[in-house]
Amino acid sequence: MVKNVVKYVILVILLTFISLGFSPEKQVILNENFRVYEPVMYTVVPRGEQAPEITPPFLGKSFVGFREALGFKESRGDYFVTNHLGYMGKYQFGASTLRLIGIRNASGFLNDPELQERAFVANTARNKWILRRDIKRSVGQQIGGVYITESGILAAAHLAGPGNVKTFLRSGGLQGFKDANGASIRYYMRKFSGYDTSYILPDRRAKI
């Protein structure tokens, strides 16, 4: 009797293990909100070091990175803003600069993001033509305590106008410029140094 009970218990245990071994796989349901379909960029920096500044969304030193970084500095990227001095849009253009590149309808300009982007390219091309000799002479030098790059020159020209940038470079950095908010040519040359602006070709008659 005891032997039969022992056999029965052993049989039950064996059947239990067998049934567990062949149990169907559990289905795991993933929430769609947690799926990642594109590469995600993470930067891990060793202790004591500072992470490099990356232009959102990871545009680096490309021309688009230059354009977006400058637009963010001017207006935090807001196409529809006008400041207290009357400068308009993402790149904070003044009415006189807009007229130089063929734009006379300020209201239409302010409400047209595509036109603002075209205006930025045209104005930068015009400034590059005006400053072409200074770019050739000055890039790679230290002037006024600043390492000079083409993108730094073009950013400073957007701030102060090409004439003031010429004066700064040709005076060895002794004659500077600050706008109404205190931003200087020297600051813009440093902040926007080293971007690739080869996309922009010098154009004396650049207009929209």
KEPASE-790027 format. One record per residue: x, y, z of N, C-alpha, C, O in turn. Coordinates in steps of 0.05 Angstrom, whole numbers, padded with zeros to 5 digits, always signed. Example, Ala and Ser with C-alpha at 12.3 -4.5 7.8 and 13.67 -1.06 7.14 Angstrom:
<pts>
+00264-00114+00156+00246-00090+00156+00264-00066+00156+00285-00066+00169;+00257-00045+00142+00273-00021+00143+00258+00001+00157+00268+00023+00161;
</pts>
This chain:
<pts>
+00017-00024+00000+00000+00000+00000+00017+00025+00000+00013+00044-00015;+00037+00025+00018+00055+00048+00020+00070+00052-00007+00074+00074-00016;+00079+00029-00019+00093+00031-00044+00076+00043-00066+00085+00059-00082;+00051+00035-00066+00032+00046-00086+00029+00076-00083+00027+00091-00102;+00027+00085-00057+00024+00114-00052+00048+00129-00061+00046+00150-00074;+00072+00118-00055+00097+00130-00064+00099+00132-00094+00106+00153-00105;+00091+00111-00108+00092+00111-00137+00073+00132-00148+00079+00146-00167;+00049+00134-00135+00029+00153-00144+00040+00182-00141+00036+00198-00159;+00052+00187-00118+00063+00214-00113+00085+00221-00133+00086+00243-00144;+00103+00201-00138+00125+00206-00157+00113+00211-00185+00123+00228-00200;+00092+00196-00192+00080+00200-00219+00068+00227-00221+00070+00240-00242;+00054+00236-00200+00042+00263-00201+00063+00285-00204+00060+00304-00219;+00086+00282-00189+00108+00301-00191+00120+00302-00219+00125+00323-00230;+00124+00278-00231+00135+00277-00258+00116+00290-00278+00125+00305-00296;+00091+00284-00276+00071+00296-00294+00070+00326-00291+00066+00341-00311;+00073+00336-00266+00073+00365-00262+00097+00378-00275+00093+00399-00289;+00121+00367-00272+00145+00378-00285+00142+00378-00315+00150+00397-00329;+00131+00355-00326+00128+00353-00355+00109+00374-00366+00114+00387-00386;+00087+00378-00351+00067+00397-00360+00078+00426-00359+00072+00442-00376;+00094+00431-00339+00107+00458-00337+00127+00463-00360+00128+00485-00371;+00142+00442-00367+00162+00444-00388+00150+00450-00415+00162+00462-00432;+00125+00440-00420+00112+00444-00446+00090+00464-00445+00072+00464-00463;+00090+00481-00425+00069+00502-00423+00073+00522-00446+00095+00528-00453;+00051+00533-00456+00054+00553-00478+00068+00578-00469+00067+00586-00446;+00083+00591-00489+00097+00615-00482+00078+00638-00475+00056+00640-00487;+00086+00654-00456+00070+00677-00448+00074+00699-00468+00096+00704-00478;+00052+00712-00476+00053+00734-00494+00058+00760-00479+00043+00767-00461;+00079+00775-00487+00085+00801-00475+00075+00823-00493+00082+00824-00517;+00058+00840-00483+00047+00862-00498+00062+00888-00491+00063+00896-00468;+00074+00900-00512+00089+00925-00508+00072+00949-00514+00058+00950-00534;+00073+00968-00496+00058+00993-00501+00072+01009-00523+00096+01013-00523;+00056+01017-00543+00067+01032-00566+00082+01057-00558+00100+01066-00572;+00075+01069-00536+00088+01093-00527+00117+01089-00519+00133+01108-00518;+00125+01064-00514+00152+01058-00506+00169+01046-00528+00192+01039-00523;+00158+01044-00552+00174+01034-00574+00192+01056-00585+00184+01079-00586;+00216+01049-00594+00235+01068-00606+00241+01058-00634+00251+01036-00638;+00234+01075-00653+00237+01068-00682+00261+01082-00695+00269+01074-00717;+00272+01102-00682+00294+01117-00693+00317+01117-00674+00313+01114-00650;+00342+01122-00684+00365+01124-00666+00361+01146-00646+00351+01167-00652;+00370+01141-00621+00368+01161-00600+00396+01168-00592+00413+01151-00587;+00402+01195-00590+00429+01204-00584+00432+01209-00554+00416+01224-00542;+00451+01196-00542+00458+01202-00514+00487+01210-00512+00504+01199-00527;+00493+01228-00495+00521+01236-00490+00528+01231-00461+00516+01242-00443;+00548+01214-00457+00558+01208-00430+00585+01220-00427+00604+01213-00441;+00588+01239-00409+00613+01253-00406+00627+01245-00380+00614+01243-00359;+00653+01240-00381+00668+01233-00357+00665+01254-00335+00662+01278-00341;+00667+01245-00310+00664+01264-00288+00686+01286-00290+00709+01280-00296;+00678+01311-00286+00697+01333-00287+00699+01346-00315+00713+01366-00317;+00687+01333-00335+00688+01345-00362+00660+01356-00369+00640+01348-00358;+00660+01375-00388+00635+01388-00396+00627+01377-00423+00643+01374-00442;+00601+01371-00426+00591+01361-00452+00593+01382-00473+00588+01406-00468;+00600+01375-00498+00601+01394-00519+00574+01405-00526+00554+01391-00524;+00572+01430-00533+00547+01443-00540+00538+01433-00567+00553+01435-00587;+00514+01422-00569+00503+01411-00594+00478+01427-00601+00461+01430-00584;+00477+01435-00626+00454+01451-00634+00430+01433-00639+00432+01415-00656;+00408+01437-00625+00384+01420-00630+00374+01424-00658+00376+01446-00668;+00363+01404-00672+00365+01376-00663+00390+01362-00674+00389+01349-00695;+00412+01365-00661+00437+01353-00667+00448+01361-00695+00456+01344-00710;+00447+01386-00701+00454+01396-00727+00484+01403-00729+00495+01406-00751;+00497+01404-00706+00526+01408-00706+00534+01434-00719+00522+01454-00715;+00556+01432-00735+00567+01456-00747+00560+01460-00776+00574+01473-00791;+00538+01447-00785+00529+01451-00812+00517+01479-00816+00514+01494-00797;+00511+01486-00841+00499+01512-00846+00471+01514-00833+00464+01535-00822;+00456+01492-00833+00430+01492-00820+00434+01496-00790+00418+01510-00777;+00455+01484-00779+00462+01489-00750+00468+01518-00745+00459+01529-00725;+00483+01530-00763+00489+01559-00761+00464+01576-00761+00460+01593-00744;+00447+01570-00781+00422+01585-00784+00404+01582-00760+00393+01602-00750;+00401+01558-00750+00383+01553-00727+00395+01565-00701+00380+01575-00685;+00421+01563-00698+00434+01574-00674+00431+01605-00673+00425+01616-00652;+00434+01617-00696+00432+01646-00698+00403+01655-00694+00397+01674-00680;+00384+01640-00706+00356+01646-00702+00347+01643-00673+00331+01658-00663;+00359+01623-00659+00352+01619-00631+00363+01641-00614+00350+01650-00595;+00387+01651-00621+00399+01673-00606+00383+01699-00610+00379+01714-00591;+00374+01703-00634+00360+01728-00640+00332+01729-00628+00324+01749-00617;+00317+01706-00630+00288+01708-00622+00278+01682-00608+00254+01679-00604;+00297+01664-00602+00289+01637-00592+00273+01622-00614+00256+01605-00607;+00279+01629-00639+00267+01615-00661+00238+01623-00667+00224+01608-00681;+00229+01646-00657+00201+01654-00660+00198+01671-00686+00208+01693-00688;+00184+01660-00705+00180+01674-00731+00162+01699-00728+00163+01717-00744;+00145+01700-00708+00123+01719-00707+00127+01741-00686+00108+01756-00679;+00151+01744-00676+00157+01764-00655+00168+01790-00667+00182+01789-00686;+00161+01812-00654+00173+01838-00660+00183+01849-00633+00167+01851-00614;+00208+01858-00632+00219+01868-00607+00212+01897-00603+00199+01910-00620;+00220+01908-00580+00213+01935-00573+00225+01956-00591+00217+01980-00591;+00245+01948-00607+00258+01967-00626+00247+01964-00655+00256+01977-00673;+00228+01945-00658+00216+01942-00684+00230+01920-00702+00222+01917-00725;+00249+01906-00691+00262+01885-00706+00244+01860-00707+00231+01853-00687;+00242+01847-00730+00221+01828-00735+00230+01800-00740+00251+01795-00753;+00214+01781-00731+00217+01753-00739+00239+01738-00726+00252+01747-00707;+00243+01714-00736+00262+01695-00725+00290+01707-00724+00305+01702-00705;+00298+01721-00745+00325+01732-00747+00327+01762-00740+00348+01774-00743;+00305+01773-00731+00304+01801-00721+00314+01821-00742+00333+01835-00737;+00302+01820-00765+00309+01839-00787+00297+01866-00781+00275+01869-00771;+00312+01887-00788+00302+01914-00789+00290+01920-00816+00296+01907-00836;+00272+01940-00817+00258+01947-00842+00278+01956-00863+00274+01949-00887;+00299+01970-00856+00318+01980-00876+00333+01957-00889+00338+01957-00913;+00341+01937-00873+00354+01913-00885+00336+01898-00903+00344+01889-00924;+00310+01896-00896+00291+01882-00913+00288+01896-00940+00286+01883-00960;+00288+01922-00939+00286+01937-00965+00310+01932-00983+00307+01931-01007;+00333+01928-00971+00357+01923-00987+00355+01897-01003+00367+01895-01024;+00341+01878-00992+00338+01852-01005+00311+01849-01019+00303+01827-01026;+00296+01872-01022+00272+01872-01038+00246+01866-01024+00226+01861-01037;+00246+01868-00997+00221+01862-00982+00211+01888-00970+00225+01902-00955;+00186+01896-00978+00175+01921-00969+00150+01917-00952+00141+01936-00939;+00139+01894-00952+00114+01889-00936+00122+01876-00910+00125+01851-00909;+00125+01892-00889+00134+01881-00863+00114+01862-00851+00122+01841-00839;+00089+01868-00854+00068+01850-00842+00068+01823-00856+00066+01802-00843;+00070+01823-00883+00071+01798-00897+00096+01782-00891+00095+01758-00888;+00118+01796-00887+00144+01783-00880+00141+01769-00853+00149+01746-00850;+00129+01783-00833+00127+01773-00806+00110+01748-00805+00114+01731-00788;+00091+01745-00823+00073+01722-00823+00080+01701-00843+00063+01684-00849;+00104+01701-00853+00113+01682-00874+00140+01670-00866+00160+01681-00874;+00140+01648-00851+00166+01635-00844+00184+01628-00867+00208+01631-00865;+00172+01619-00889+00189+01612-00912+00203+01636-00923+00226+01635-00931;+00189+01658-00925+00201+01683-00934+00223+01692-00916+00244+01703-00925;+00220+01689-00890+00241+01696-00871+00266+01679-00875+00288+01690-00873;+00263+01654-00881+00286+01637-00886+00300+01646-00912+00325+01646-00913;+00285+01652-00932+00297+01661-00957+00311+01688-00953+00332+01693-00964;+00299+01705-00937+00311+01731-00931+00338+01728-00917+00357+01742-00922;+00339+01708-00898+00364+01704-00884+00386+01695-00903+00409+01705-00901;+00380+01677-00921+00400+01668-00941+00409+01691-00959+00433+01694-00964;+00390+01707-00969+00396+01729-00987+00414+01750-00972+00433+01759-00983;+00406+01757-00948+00422+01777-00933+00450+01767-00927+00469+01782-00928;+00452+01741-00920+00478+01730-00914+00496+01729-00939+00520+01734-00938;+00484+01723-00962+00499+01723-00987+00508+01751-00994+00531+01755-01003;+00491+01771-00990+00499+01799-00995+00522+01807-00976+00541+01819-00985;+00520+01801-00951+00541+01807-00932+00567+01793-00939+00589+01805-00936;+00565+01769-00948+00589+01754-00955+00603+01767-00979+00628+01767-00980;+00588+01778-00998+00600+01792-01020+00614+01818-01010+00637+01823-01018;+00600+01833-00994+00612+01858-00983+00638+01853-00968+00656+01869-00969;+00638+01831-00953+00661+01825-00936+00681+01805-00948+00698+01794-00934;+00678+01799-00974+00694+01778-00986+00724+01782-00982+00738+01763-00977;+00734+01807-00985+00763+01812-00982+00771+01809-00953+00792+01798-00947;+00754+01819-00935+00761+01816-00907+00760+01787-00897+00777+01779-00880;+00742+01771-00908+00741+01743-00902+00768+01730-00911+00780+01715-00896;+00776+01736-00935+00801+01724-00946+00825+01732-00929+00843+01716-00924;+00826+01758-00920+00849+01767-00905+00849+01758-00876+00870+01753-00865;+00826+01756-00864+00824+01753-00835+00820+01725-00824+00828+01720-00802;+00807+01708-00840+00801+01681-00829+00826+01667-00821+00846+01666-00837;+00826+01655-00798+00850+01641-00787+00867+01658-00769+00886+01648-00757;+00862+01684-00768+00878+01702-00751+00864+01707-00724+00840+01702-00721;+00880+01716-00705+00870+01726-00680+00868+01756-00682+00888+01770-00686;+00843+01767-00680+00839+01796-00681+00822+01804-00657+00800+01794-00653;+00832+01823-00642+00817+01832-00618+00812+01810-00598+00792+01810-00584;+00830+01791-00597+00827+01769-00578+00808+01747-00588+00800+01730-00572;+00800+01748-00613+00781+01728-00624+00794+01714-00648+00806+01726-00665;+00791+01687-00648+00799+01672-00671+00778+01675-00693+00755+01669-00689;+00786+01685-00716+00767+01694-00737+00760+01670-00755+00778+01657-00766;+00734+01666-00759+00724+01646-00778+00704+01660-00796+00693+01681-00789;+00698+01647-00819+00679+01659-00837+00651+01661-00824+00637+01681-00827;+00643+01639-00811+00616+01640-00799+00614+01661-00777+00593+01673-00774;+00636+01665-00762+00636+01686-00742+00633+01713-00754+00618+01730-00743;+00646+01718-00777+00644+01744-00791+00615+01748-00800+00604+01770-00797;+00603+01727-00812+00576+01730-00823+00556+01734-00801+00536+01749-00804;+00559+01720-00778+00541+01724-00756+00543+01753-00745+00523+01765-00739;+00568+01762-00743+00572+01790-00733+00561+01810-00752+00550+01831-00744;+00562+01804-00779+00550+01822-00798+00520+01823-00796+00507+01843-00801;+00508+01800-00789+00479+01800-00784+00472+01817-00761+00451+01830-00761;+00489+01817-00740+00484+01834-00717+00488+01863-00722+00471+01880-00717;+00511+01870-00733+00521+01897-00733+00521+01910-00761+00525+01934-00763;+00517+01894-00782+00520+01904-00809+00548+01900-00819+00567+01901-00803;+00552+01896-00845+00579+01890-00855+00599+01913-00852+00623+01908-00849;+00589+01938-00852+00607+01960-00849+00621+01961-00822+00645+01966-00820;+00605+01956-00801+00617+01955-00774+00636+01931-00770+00656+01933-00756;+00631+01909-00784+00649+01886-00782+00675+01893-00797+00696+01886-00787;+00674+01906-00820+00698+01915-00833+00715+01932-00815+00739+01929-00813;+00702+01951-00802+00716+01969-00784+00730+01954-00761+00753+01960-00755;+00716+01935-00750+00727+01919-00728+00752+01904-00738+00773+01905-00725;+00750+01891-00760+00772+01874-00771+00796+01892-00779+00819+01885-00773;+00790+01914-00792+00812+01930-00803+00826+01947-00781+00848+01958-00785;+00812+01950-00759+00824+01965-00736+00838+01946-00717+00847+01955-00695;+00840+01921-00724+00853+01901-00706+00836+01896-00682+00846+01888-00661;+00810+01901-00684+00792+01896-00661+00789+01919-00642+00776+01917-00621;+00802+01942-00648+00802+01965-00630+00775+01980-00632+00766+01991-00612;+00763+01980-00655+00737+01994-00658+00715+01973-00659+00711+01960-00680;+00700+01970-00638+00680+01950-00636+00652+01961-00640+00649+01984-00650;+00632+01945-00633+00604+01953-00636+00588+01937-00617+00593+01913-00613;+00568+01950-00605+00548+01935-00588+00520+01945-00597+00516+01968-00602;+00501+01926-00598+00474+01934-00604+00459+01944-00579+00472+01946-00558;+00434+01950-00582+00419+01962-00559+00416+01942-00536+00411+01951-00514;+00420+01917-00541+00418+01896-00520+00445+01890-00508+00448+01873-00490;+00466+01903-00518+00493+01898-00507+00509+01876-00521+00531+01870-00513;+00497+01864-00542+00512+01843-00557+00533+01856-00575+00528+01876-00588;+00557+01844-00575+00579+01857-00589+00588+01840-00613+00582+01816-00614;+00603+01852-00631+00615+01838-00653+00633+01816-00643+00632+01793-00653;+00649+01822-00623+00668+01803-00612+00653+01778-00601+00661+01755-00605;+00631+01783-00587+00615+01761-00576+00604+01743-00598+00605+01719-00596;+00592+01755-00618+00581+01740-00640+00602+01724-00655+00597+01701-00663;+00625+01736-00659+00647+01722-00673+00656+01697-00657+00662+01676-00669;+00656+01699-00631+00663+01676-00614+00641+01655-00615+00645+01631-00619;+00616+01664-00610+00594+01646-00606+00588+01630-00631+00581+01606-00630;+00591+01642-00655+00584+01629-00680+00608+01621-00696+00607+01620-00721;+00630+01616-00683+00655+01608-00696+00653+01579-00706+00642+01562-00693;+00665+01575-00729+00670+01548-00739+00648+01533-00752+00650+01509-00757;+00626+01546-00759+00605+01533-00775+00612+01532-00804+00628+01549-00814;+00601+01514-00819+00606+01511-00847+00586+01529-00863+00562+01522-00865;+00596+01551-00873+00579+01570-00888+00586+01570-00917+00579+01589-00931;+00599+01549-00927+00606+01547-00955+00581+01545-00973+00582+01551-00997;+00558+01538-00961+00533+01536-00976+00526+01564-00988+00514+01565-01009;+00533+01585-00973+00526+01612-00982+00547+01623-01001+00571+01623-00995;+00539+01630-01025+00557+01642-01045+00554+01673-01044+00532+01683-01041;+00576+01687-01046+00575+01716-01047+00557+01726-01070+00560+01717-01092;+00539+01745-01064+00521+01755-01084+00516+01784-01080+00502+01792-01061;+00527+01800-01097+00525+01829-01094+00496+01839-01096+00487+01858-01083;+00480+01826-01113+00453+01834-01119+00432+01815-01107+00410+01813-01117;+00439+01802-01085+00420+01783-01073+00394+01796-01065+00394+01815-01049;+00372+01786-01075+00346+01797-01069+00326+01774-01069+00331+01752-01079;+00303+01780-01057+00281+01760-01057+00264+01764-01082+00244+01750-01086;
</pts>
